[in-house]
């Protein structure tokens, strides 16, 4: 009986750890995607109403079903929705632009944090 209980406890602990790891990984990948999305807006100079660009011009257009099935998950769409919800990115006439003043300072282009992520 004690042997079965030990095995069951180990399985439950491993399941809890796997569940926690999946949340941590999703959070990590979303934060990384936020950096990528912000860098895209800086690269295309979409920093105000005058510089607004369409999602296609920014390369942030939602991939079609076949492309989503064939590639690993891209968290840029999740990051874009998060930034829209936080009012860091706004939409006008179907075009997107970044409000630099609402962006967390650690994500700004001049920040050491974003500059150090040059491979994104």
Order of alpha helices (4+ residues) and beta strands (2+ residues): alpha-beta-alpha-alpha-alpha-beta-beta-alpha
